[in-house]
Amino acid sequence: MAVLVTGGARSGKSSFAEKLAMHRNQRGIYIATCLAEDEEMKERVGLHQQMRLQAGFPWETREEPYALVDELNKLQESGEGAVVLVDCLTLWLTNWLLYYEASSYAAEHVGKRIDELVQAVASHPGQVILVTNEVGDGIVPEYPLGRQFRDLAGRMNQRLAAVCEEVFLVTVGIPVELKSRAYVFET
């Protein structure tokens, strides 16, 4: 079962996703996608790691800023019974967009990575919880790279929501399940 958890910055989505994982399984694999390249980000990562340790839940943390799809595929092949929590997809997307930034085909390259991710999530037989940011509710970014990121993140989130059984929006710390409430057009 795949679950997508989205929301704005500091909305409570990561905390909710961790609690959901703890509620649904006895152990978890936490795939962190952050590249901690400055002191402030290293402090944030350390705080998150410490909070997971204090939760008393057996997390195995794997740092994977790029090869997320490979990691999901390895877990699928290994038959791991743990819940997999990926936090967060928009950081993973940022990593790839900056990696390809100099290419005039950056959006296409990142789009292929998104295609691979959607396929890996759709075919994963176990429990996967994906955390992502909802970035389209704000103003239109001033710079082309920001607009490209916003557009790619929106497309990625829509495609993943389509293959996930549950989709939660977390705002002000309150999770609301959306997929079961989606309006479906009659044919």
C-alpha positions in Angstrom: 0.0 0.0 0.0 1.4 3.4 -1.0 0.4 6.6 0.9 1.2 10.2 -0.1 1.4 12.8 2.7 1.6 16.4 1.5 1.3 19.8 3.0 3.1 23.1 3.4 6.4 23.8 5.2 6.1 23.1 8.9 2.6 21.8 8.5 3.2 18.6 10.5 3.4 16.3 7.6 6.6 14.5 8.6 5.4 14.0 12.2 2.2 12.6 10.9 3.9 10.3 8.4 6.2 8.9 11.2 3.2 8.3 13.5 1.3 6.6 10.6 4.3 4.3 9.9 4.5 3.4 13.6 0.8 2.7 13.7 0.9 0.4 10.6 4.0 -1.7 11.2 6.4 -2.9 13.9 9.5 -1.5 12.3 10.4 1.0 9.6 13.0 2.0 7.0 13.4 5.7 6.8 14.8 6.9 3.5 16.0 10.5 4.0 16.7 12.5 0.8 18.2 15.6 2.2 21.7 16.8 1.2 22.9 18.4 4.4 25.4 20.9 2.9 25.3 23.7 5.5 25.4 23.9 9.3 21.7 24.8 9.7 20.6 21.8 7.6 23.0 19.5 9.4 21.4 20.7 12.7 17.9 20.0 11.3 18.9 16.5 10.2 20.5 15.8 13.6 17.3 16.9 15.3 15.1 14.7 13.1 17.4 11.7 13.8 17.3 12.4 17.5 13.5 12.6 17.5 13.3 9.2 15.7 15.6 7.6 18.3 13.5 9.0 21.1 10.2 7.7 19.6 11.1 4.1 20.6 10.3 2.7 17.2 12.9 0.6 15.4 13.9 2.8 12.4 16.6 1.9 10.0 17.7 5.2 8.4 19.1 5.3 4.9 20.4 8.5 3.4 19.6 8.5 -0.3 19.5 12.0 -2.0 19.6 10.6 -5.5 19.1 6.9 -5.9 15.7 6.7 -4.3 14.3 4.5 -7.1 17.1 2.0 -6.8 16.6 1.9 -3.0 12.9 1.2 -3.4 13.5 -1.4 -6.0 16.1 -3.2 -3.8 13.6 -3.2 -0.9 11.0 -4.6 -3.2 13.3 -7.4 -4.3 14.4 -8.2 -0.8 10.9 -8.7 0.5 11.5 -6.5 3.5 8.5 -6.5 5.8 9.1 -3.0 7.2 7.1 0.1 6.4 9.2 2.4 4.2 8.9 6.1 4.8 10.5 8.5 2.3 11.0 12.1 3.5 11.0 14.1 1.4 10.2 13.9 -2.3 10.5 17.6 -3.0 14.1 17.5 -1.6 14.8 14.6 -3.9 13.3 16.5 -6.8 15.4 19.6 -5.8 18.6 17.4 -5.8 17.9 16.2 -9.3 16.9 19.6 -10.7 20.1 21.2 -9.4 22.1 18.3 -10.7 20.7 18.9 -14.2 20.4 22.7 -13.9 23.0 23.5 -16.6 21.3 21.3 -19.2 18.8 22.8 -21.5 16.9 19.5 -21.1 16.7 19.6 -17.3 13.0 19.3 -17.1 13.1 16.3 -19.4 15.8 14.6 -17.4 14.0 15.2 -14.1 10.8 14.1 -15.8 12.4 10.7 -16.5 13.4 10.4 -12.9 9.8 11.1 -11.9 8.6 8.5 -14.3 10.9 6.0 -12.7 9.8 6.9 -9.2 6.1 6.6 -10.1 6.7 3.2 -11.6 8.7 2.1 -8.5 6.0 3.2 -6.1 3.2 1.7 -8.2 4.9 -1.7 -8.3 6.1 -1.8 -4.7 4.3 -4.6 -2.9 4.9 -3.3 0.6 3.9 -0.3 2.7 5.4 2.9 1.4 4.7 6.3 2.9 5.9 9.3 0.8 6.2 12.8 2.2 6.1 15.7 -0.2 5.5 19.5 -0.1 2.6 21.2 -1.6 4.3 24.1 -3.3 1.6 25.4 -5.7 -0.4 27.3 -3.2 1.9 30.3 -3.1 2.9 33.0 -5.5 4.4 32.4 -8.9 8.2 32.2 -8.4 10.1 35.1 -9.8 12.9 33.0 -11.4 12.7 30.3 -14.1 14.3 27.7 -11.9 11.7 28.3 -9.2 8.9 28.1 -11.7 10.3 24.9 -13.2 10.6 23.4 -9.7 7.0 24.3 -8.8 5.7 22.8 -12.1 7.7 19.6 -11.7 6.7 19.2 -8.1 3.0 19.7 -8.9 3.2 17.1 -11.7 5.1 14.7 -9.6 2.6 15.0 -6.7 -0.4 14.5 -9.0 1.1 11.4 -10.6 2.1 9.9 -7.3 -1.3 10.6 -5.8 -2.9 8.7 -8.7 -1.0 5.5 -7.8 -1.3 5.8 -4.0 -4.2 4.2 -2.2 -4.3 7.1 0.4 -3.4 10.7 0.1 -3.3 13.0 3.2 -3.1 16.8 3.3 -1.6 18.0 6.5 -2.3 21.6 7.5 -1.7 23.2 10.9 -0.9 19.7 12.2 -4.3 18.3 11.2 -4.2 15.4 8.6 -7.2 15.0 6.3 -7.4 12.0 4.0 -8.2 13.3 0.5 -8.4 10.4 -1.9 -11.5 8.8 -0.4 -13.2 12.3 -0.8 -12.2 12.9 -4.4 -15.0 13.8 -6.8 -15.3 11.2 -9.6 -17.0 12.1 -12.9 -19.5 9.6 -14.0 -19.0 8.3 -17.5 
